[in-house]
Amino acid sequence: MTTQHAPDAAPHSAGHLIVRTLEAHGIERVYAVPGESYLDVLDGLHDSGVETVVCRQEGGAGFMALAEGRLTGRPGIAMVTRGPGAANAMIAVHTAYQDATPLVLFVGLVPVNDRERDAFQEFSLTGWFGSTAKRVMTIDNPDRAGELVAEAMRIAASGRPGPVVVGLPEDVLVLPAAPSVALPVAPPAPAPHPADIDALLERLANAERPAIVVGGDGWHDGQGAVLMAFAEAAGVPVFCDWRAYDAVPHAGGAWAGWLGYGRTDAVAEGYINADMLVFVGCGRADVLSDGYTQGFEAETVLVTADPDATMHSGRTDQYVLATPATFVAALTGVDASAARGGRDDAWMAGRAQAQLATEAHRPDASIDGVAQQMDLGVAFGELDDRLAGQAVLTFGAGNATIWAHRFVKHLAPASLVGARNGAMGLAVPAAVAGSLIFPERNVVAVCGDGDFLMNGQEIATAVAHGAKPLVIVVDNEIYGTIVQHQENHYPGRRSGTRMANPDFADWMRSFGGHGERVERTEEFGPALDRALAADAPALIHVLIPDTVMPPASSDVPATGLARD
């Protein structure tokens, strides 16, 4: 593809040209752990309008960049050094690849003349990342530095979004580069043909129990609300894929709940019993189908911008190549009653009622007849009341997140970042990035004690850059999801899952933030109010017994749990 260039009379190095290209692409911030292998890029950032967010670990930097991509739709940018730095960043590349989120990772490399000598921190960029990124490229020609950066940005955001890795040889960065800046190229946005929409409406009209399942990225500009209006008029319930709950607002007669880990049987029943499934922005993948066991008999329409239909399994009766935005635009003005056929609202209303019962705030069941001191069902109900559907929520992995998934509504788009691949350590760095992107919004990280300490050091990044997220740490001093598996398969034989924790509230206060420690249900609401009012990063350390399991745990298959 020919790249458009803008003239730039000022001479500059390849490293500075990379920065100018990022500026031309509208990048507002990069997330970096500095390294001597890309000093010239850091020097270019010195005088740039692009903010350099200095992170404390490369995995945290990568997760912040992933959150940027998830929340804005533009590729998030991370910069790390060679060898160990690249190794730490691998977790974010894998997450972006499985989650289909646009990300560009810049990795400093050894000088060209030092290659194949087992030089200090040398490694194979393609060997490490070739199977986990959409593209791996190395800038060996300084004159092509801007062109390759623009290409990386385009590839990361095109088709099925994902990560692109760009290698930066240390000696190439300082060489003079051609005085021009590669301009951004908008990624292609395939749109449905009118015949595609006509065929879909006919299929919906002929179905008795149709359902729409939405997911993936790309729901940033209110498309979810438009889709929900169409679905309600057509009498079709709408489900969300795992950790894509912000795709549509959680309100109205068509909202049927979310699928995946921790879902209730009452909600999953609607998906399982549907005789037609329309997947928009996602496919029939592992998690929502309970390990490829549910929903394979239904007539299937797949709406995706991915021509390879990656991560969709089983039957496909109609394939529509479109993004969520172009698909929803094609529905605008369509007579939704044409999709209703002879159906009344009973099918849709039943699914909505099941979801209302699922999300109703109520105390968790007592354990062996003894009421719990800390009732997370009540606590996260209070969180939902305070946030009113407008906050950004970020999640790590594991059982501790299920209460928030179940009880906290999303009414605004671009309001959720969670690792769909089950990576631990995402919640805190994602919340830091979310607070920088949306300083006017509440940003809340929900994580377990195991997840929190995997990247909890990025609280230092929040303090340094003025981010003010709220972190809720649910602490039971175990890797709770693994314990649940052990109790299912090896009852009474817990092994390798016990942890020892500090007082996380004191830990937050040591950074200059606001810390609270709560052990009883009645303490949570007042602590939450104080934390939300704090003009600083805040943390609520919630202690629970190691016997507490998620509210829907009895509905979850033994294989249907994320890492904790």
N, C-alpha and C positions, 0 to 999 in steps of 0.2 A: 504494500500500500504506500502511495506517495504521501509524504508528510508535508503539510503546509508550514512555512517558516516566516517569521516576522523579522525584518531587518533590525539589527542591534549594532550600532556603530562602535560601542565600547568593547575593547578587547577583553577577553576573560579566559580563564582556564576551564578545563572540562568540568572540574568540580563546581565552579561558579555557574557554568552553563546548566548543570543539573538543577541548581537552585532556581535560576531564572525560569526554567521550564516548569518547575512546580508552581512558581508564582503565576505563570501564564495559564495554568490549569485550575486556578482558583483555590489552591491548597492553603489553608489557614494555619495549620500546625503540623509539625512532624514530631513523632515520639522516638526518643533516641537514648541509647546508652553510648557515650562517646568512646571512640577508639582511635589509636594512632593510624589505623589503616585508611581512614577517610577524613583526615584533618582538613583537606582542602574544601570538602563539602561543608564542614562545620565553619570554616572561615567564610564561605559564601553566605551562610545563614547569619553571620554576625551582623551584616548590614541589611538583612532582608526583612520584609514585613511578615514573613512566615515565622510563627512562634516555634521555638525549639523547646519542647517539653522534655526536660531531663529526667529520665526514669532511673529506678534503682536496680532493675534486673531486666534482661532482654525479653523474658517471657511476659513481664508486665508491660513493656513497651509494645510488644506485638499485640497483646490483648487490648491495649488502649487504641491502637490503630484499627483493630477489628471493630471495636465499638464505634469509632468514627465512621467506618464504612457502613456499618449497620444503621446508624442513626441519621446519616446524611445522604447515603446513596453514592457519594463520591468515594473512590478508593482511599482507605486510610493508609498513612505513610509511616513506616517504622525504619529506623536506621540502627544497625548494629555492626560490631566488628567481626573479624574472621574467627574461625575455629570455635572456641568456647562460646563466644557471643552468638554465632549462628546456631550452635547447638541449643542454647537456651531459647532462641526464638522459634525453633521448630514447632513447638506446641501450638503457637498462634497460626502458623502456616497450615498445619493439619486441621485446626478448627475452622479456619477460613475456607479450606478446601471442602470439608464435609458439610459445612454450613452454607456454602455458596454465597460468601460475603466478599466484596471487593477489597483487596489489600495489596499493597506493593511493599516488599521488604528489600531495602538496600543493604548489601553486605560488603564491607571492606575486604579486600583480598591482598595477598602478598604481591610484591612487584612482579612484573611479567618475567624478568630475567631470573627470578628465584623459583619459578614453577618447576615441579617435578624434581625437587631437591629435598623434599621433606623439610621445607623451611619452617621457621617458627610459626605455629598456628595454621599451617597450610592444610587444606582439605579440598575435597572435590565438591564444588558447588552443585554441579549437575548430579553427581552421585548421591548427594544427600537429599536434594530437593526435587529431583527429576520426576519421581512418582507421586509427589504430593503437591505440586504446583501446576498451574495452567501453562506456564512458560518459565524457563530459566534462561537468562541471557547475561552476557558479560560485556562490559564496555571496554573494548580493546582499542578503539579508534576514537580519539578525543573529538574529532569533528562530528561523530555520530552520537555523542552523548545525549544531546537534546532529543534527537530523533528516537533513540531507543527508550528514553524515559517516557516520551509521548506514546510510544507503542505499548509499553508496559501498562500505562494508565488505561489505554483503550482496551487491551486484552482483559485486564482485571475486571472491567465493568461490562463486558460484552457477553451475549449469550447467557450461559450459566455463569454468574460472577464467581470469582475466586481469587486466589493469591498468585502473584507474579513475583519472582525473585530476580533481582538485578545485582550482578557482581561488579565491584568497583576496585580494580587494581590500583594499589596505592600510588604507583609511579605515573599511571595514565592520567590520574585526576589533576596533576599539576601541569600537564602539557597545555599549550595554547590551543583553543578550539575556534572553529569558524564562528564569526560574529553574527549569529542568527539564533532565534529561539523557536523551537518547534511548537506550533499552536495546537490546542486541544482538538481532537476529532470526536464528535459525539458518537457514542456506541450505537450500533443499529438497534432499532426498536421495531421488530416485526409486528404487524397488526393483522387481525383477523379479516378475512374476506367476508363481505355480506352473506355469501352462501354458507360460510361456517356458522354464523350466528343463526341463520334460518334453520340449519340442520340441528343445532343445539336446542333451539326453542321447540322444535318438533319432538326431539327425544324427551325433553322435560315434560311436554304435554302428554306423552304416551306412558310416562312412568307413573306408578302408584306411590312410590316412596323414594323420591329423588333427594339427594343431599349434595351440598357443595362443601368442599374441603379446601381451605385457603392456607397458604404458607409461604415460606421463603422471604426474601427481601423485596424491596421495591414498592412498598405500600406507604409512601411518604406524604402524599398530597391529597388525602381525603378519598382515595379510591375505595377504601373499605366501606365508608359510609354510603357511597353510591351503590356499591354491590349489595349491601344489606337492604337498601330500599328496593332494589330490583327483586331480591330474593323474597322479601316479605310480600310484595305484590304478586309474585309468582307462586307463593305457598311452598317455598323450598327452605328447609333449615340449613344453617351455615355452621360448620365446625371449623376449628383452627388446628393446624398441625402443631406438633410439639415445639414449644418455645417460639411460636410465631403468633402469639395471642394478640399482639397489637395490630395485626393486619386489618381487623375490623373492630368497630366499637362494640363493647359488651352490653348492648341494649337493644330493645325492639323485639318484635315477635319472631324473628328468624334466628336469633342468637341461640345456638345449641350447645356451646361449650367447646372444650379442647380435648384432644386425643393425645395419647402417649403416656409416659410414666406417671403414675399416681392418678390417672383418670378414674372416675367411678364407673361401675358397671351400668348404672342408669344412663349415663351419657354415652358410653361406648355402644350400648344397645341400639341407638339410633343409627350409628355408622354401620354396625354389623347387619342390621335388618334392611338397610337401604337397597332398593333394587336398581338404582342408578347413582353413580358417583361422578361428580365433576370436580376434578382437581385443578386448582388455579394457583400457579406459582410454586407448586410442590408436586410430589408424586406419591404413589402408594409405596412408601418406604418402610423400613424396618420398624421404627418406633411406633408410628401411628397404627400400624397393622398388627401390633402385638407379636412381633417376630415373624412376619410374613404368614400369619395364620388367619387373618380376618379381612373380609371385604374383597375377596378375589373373585367371587361369583357375579358381582354386580356389573351391569352395563357401565362402561367407563369412558369418560371424556377427559382428555388430558390437555390442559392449557398451560404452555410453558414456552419460554424463550430459548430453551436449550434444545437444539436440533437433534442431539443424541439421546434425549430423554434420560439423562443420567439419574440414578436413584429412583427410577420408577420400575416397579415389577408387576408382572401379570398382564391381565387383559387390557387392551386399548381398542375401543370401538370408533373413536373419533379423536384426531390429533389436531389441535389448533396451535400454530406457532405464533405466540403473542406474549408480551409482557403483561403483568397485572394492569399497568396503566393503559395500554392500548386495548386490552380486552374489556376493561370497564368502560373506556370511552366508547367502544363499539356497542355497548349495552345502553348507553345514554340515548334517550328518545325512543327506545324499543318498547312496544306495548307488552309489558310483562304478563298481562292476562293471557297472551298467546302461549305462554309456557305453563299455564295452570291446567289446561285440559279440563277433565271432569273432577279434579280434586277440590275438596273443601280445605279448611284450615286445620282439620283434626290432626293430620300427620305432623305438620310443622308445630302446632301448639303443644303437642305431646312432648316433642323434643325440647321446646323452650321451657316447659314446666319441669322437666328433668334437670335442666341446667339451673333453674331458679332454686330448686331444692338442694342442689349440690353446693351452690355458692352462699346459701343462707348462713349467716354467722350464728354459730351455736357451739356450746361447749363440746370438747372432745369426749369420747366415752371414757369413763373412769377405768382404772387399771385394777383388776381383781376387786371391784366394788369400792375402791378407795379413790376419792376425788383427788385430782392433781392440784398441786400448789400453783403451777404455772400452766394455764390452759392456752395453748397456742391458737386454738380456734377462735377464742375470744380476742386474744392479742392482735392477731392479723385482721380480724374484723374491725378492730379499732383503727388499725393502720389504713384499711380501706376507707373508712369514714373520713379520716383526716386528709387523705390524698385525693379523694373525689375523682379518681380516674384520670388525673392530669399529670401525674408524676412519671419520671423515667425510672424503671426498675431494672436492676442488673442482678444476675444470678450466677453463682458457681454451680457445682454439681452436688447431687445427693439428696437424701430425704429431707433435710432441713428446709429445702426450698418449696416443698409441696404445699405447705400451708399458705404461702403467699400466692402460689399459682392458683390455688383453689378459691381463696377468699378476697384477693385484691383485683379489682376490675381495671381494665384499660379502656378508656374512652377517646384517647388521643393517639394519632399515629406516631411512629418513631418513638416509642415509649418502652421498649423492652430490648435488653441485650442479655442473652443467655447462651451458653455453649450447647448447641444442639448435638455435638459429638460427645458430651459428657466430660469435657475437660475441667479439671479442678483449677482453682486459682483465678478465674475470670472476674468474679464479682467486684472486687475492690478496684483493680485497674480500670475496668469498664465504667465504674461509677465515677472515678476521677475524670476520665475522658468525657463522660456524659455531662458532668458539672461544668467543664470547660466549654463544651459545645452549647449547652443550654443553661447559662448562669442564672436565668430568671426562674427556672423550674426546680421543684424538689427532685432530687436524684437519690434513690435508695438502693443500696446493695443488700441482698439477703443471702446469707451463707452460713454454713456450719463451721464448727471450730476447726475441722480439718482443712476445709477449703480456705478459710480466712488466712491462716498462717502461711499458705503457699505463696501469696503475693501481698500480704498485709503491709509489707514495707513500703508499698506505693502510697500509703498515707503521707509519707514524707514528700512525695511528689505533689500531692494535693496541697499541702501546706505551702510548699515552695511556689506554686503557681496560682494560688488563690482559689482552688476548687473547694467546694463545701458539701460533699456528699454526706449522707447519713448511712452508716453501716449497722446492720442488725446481725449479730452473731448468735446463733442458736448453739449452745454448748452442752453436749452430753458426754464429753470426754471419750468418745469412741468414733470410729469410722462407721457411722450408723447404718448406711446402706449395706455395707459388707456384713455387719452383724446381723442384719435382717436375713440376708442370704444364709449365713451360718446357722441361724436359728431354724430356718426352713429345712436345710439339708443336713446339718450336724447339730441337733438340739443340745443345748447345754455345753457346747464345746467351742466357745469363742477363742479365737487364736489370732494374734497379730493385729488386733484392732483397737487396743487401748492407747489413750493419749494422756499426757499431763499438760495442763494449760496454765498460763499466767492469768492474772486479773486483766482482762482485755480493756476494761474501762480505765484502769490506771495506765495501761499502755497507751491508749489514745490521749489521755491527759498529758503524758510525757512529751507528745508532739505539739502540745499547745491546743489540742482539740477539746471537745466536750465529751466526757465519758460518763455513762450510767451503768449500774449493775442491778438487775432485777431478778427476783426469785419467786415472786408471787404475782398472780394475775392482776390484782388490783394496783400493783406498782407500775404496770406497763404503760397505761394511758398517760399518767402525769409525766413519766420519764420521756415518753414520745413527744409530748407537747414541748417539753424543755429542749429536747434535741432538735426538733424542727425549728425552734425559735433561735437556736444558737447561731451566731454569725461566725461559724467555724466548722471544720469537719467534725462530725459527731458519731458516736458509737453507743449502741445499747447492747450490753452483754447479758443475754438471756440464758439462765441456767435451767436445765431440765434433767430429769432422771434418765439413765441410760436404758430405761424400759419403754420410753415413749416412742411410738411409731407413727408414721404419717396418718392423716385422717382417712385416707382411702386405701390403706395398706392391705386390707382383706380383699380388695378388688383387684390387686395388682398381681399378675402372674409371677411365679418365682423368678423367671428370667427377665422380668420387665422393670428393672430398677437401674438408675444411673449410678455412676461412681459417687462416693462421698469421701 
